[in-house]
Each structure stands twice: as structure tokens, then as C-alpha cells.
Amino acid sequence: MGRMTEKVKKSTYGVDPRGTFQNLSRDKRERITRAAVAEFGEKGYAGASINAMVDRLGIAKGSIFQYFGDKKGLFLFAFDTAMTLVKDYLRAVRDRTRGQPLFDRLRATLLAGVLFRMEHPLIYRLYLKILFEYDIPFRDDLLRSLREYSIEYLNTLLSDAHGRGELREGLDLDKAAFVLDAVMDRFLQAQTVDHMDGGLGLYDCDARTARAWVEEIVEVMRAGVGR
């Protein structure tokens, strides 16, 4: 999962891990974060067990409450740390492809999503738990912040392309970003959730199949928004 806790100071959602957590060694913070993401990603918020998590870690249950206050605080910390990693991925794609044609940047974004889902399956499953479970604290706020970030990211790519004259005349950039976000999100869901596949062969597909799909999706996007 990588060094997920390296930059964590205070959560976007108001979770401020107490000093006792920040004073732990980096390795121990990393182990706790991985265990929390795994527990919530596998079982969702309601089904997750702090007892199971501390047994896996070999630490006292009281330590978790000392670090995060309660189960909700631990969940929000795990979510925020995971989403920081997602945003770092996207930021790297945006910066690395700056100045390239829009559809090369969209291709790179889709491929980064495929790679991220394969490298960090539990983080992606944590997102799906939030998407499909309704009893999660601040669920609407969490999902809204993710969609807003995705739309903002895509709007940046579209605005750059508009400035270079790559887009068709009269295209509404906000609506285009909405459609692109929906396509990208659905594409990754279909690779992970069986019933979202629709019999198209995306569910649990290999990297080669996913890449072929990316090429076709980019061509559909080109036909829809390109000049």
C-alpha cells in the first residue's frame, strides 16, 4: 500500500489523529493504517471490527481509541489517508502529461486508474463500500468531495485542451467533465463488481483487456468532445 501515513497531519474531514499516534514510529503508523483500510475495505463500516483489527495487529484495543477516539474517527482517518494517495496519483498524471493532447491525458488517466485498482485493491474496495453502503458516517460529504475533486481534475484537462483548440465549438466543459467522470468511474467499477459488468468481459479482467478497453473508450471520448 506504500507509505500511506507519511503526509498525514489533519484529515480533510476533521479527523485529527491524536499526538500519541503521530508519535509512533512510521512503520507502526503504516501497519495500523493498512489494517484499518483492509478491515473497512473488506467488511464495510458496519461490519468492520476493531477487535479483529487489533488482533491482527497484536496491539491493545484501547490504543485505537486513544489514537482516534472511536470507530468513526478511525474510519475517517483510513478514508482520508487512502484518498490522499488517490489524489497524489491523479496529480502525478496531470503534471506528467501537462502540454500533451487531451486524449493522451485521458488515456493516461484511465490507465492510472486501472493500475491503481490493481495495486491497491483494498483502497478501491473501500471506495465501493462507501458508494454502496448507506450507514457510513458523513457518506454524502465523502462522496461529494470525491466527485468534486474528479470534476475539478477533468475540468483542468478540458480547459487546457480548449485553450489549444482541441475541443469542438460550443462544448460545455462542465457537462463534458460530468460525462467523462461518469464513464471513468463506471469503467473501474465494472472491473471490480460482477453485476456492474453487464456481460462485457470487464469483471476481473487482465491488464491487456483493460488496456484494450481504454483505447476504445478514448476513441469514444474523442468522437464526443473532440474537434
Protein Blocks (a to p, Z undefined) as FASTA:
>chain_A
ZZfklmpmbdfkopacdfklmmpcfklmmmmmmmmmmmmmmnommlpcfklmmmmnopaf
klmmmmnopamlmmmmmmmmmmmmmmmmmmmmmmmmgoiafklmmmmmmmmmmmmmmmmm
mlmmmmmmmmmpckbghklmmmmmmmmmmmmmmmmmmmmmmmnopacehiafklmmmmmm
mmmmmmmmmmmmmklnnonopgopafklmmmmmmmmmmmmmmmmmZZ
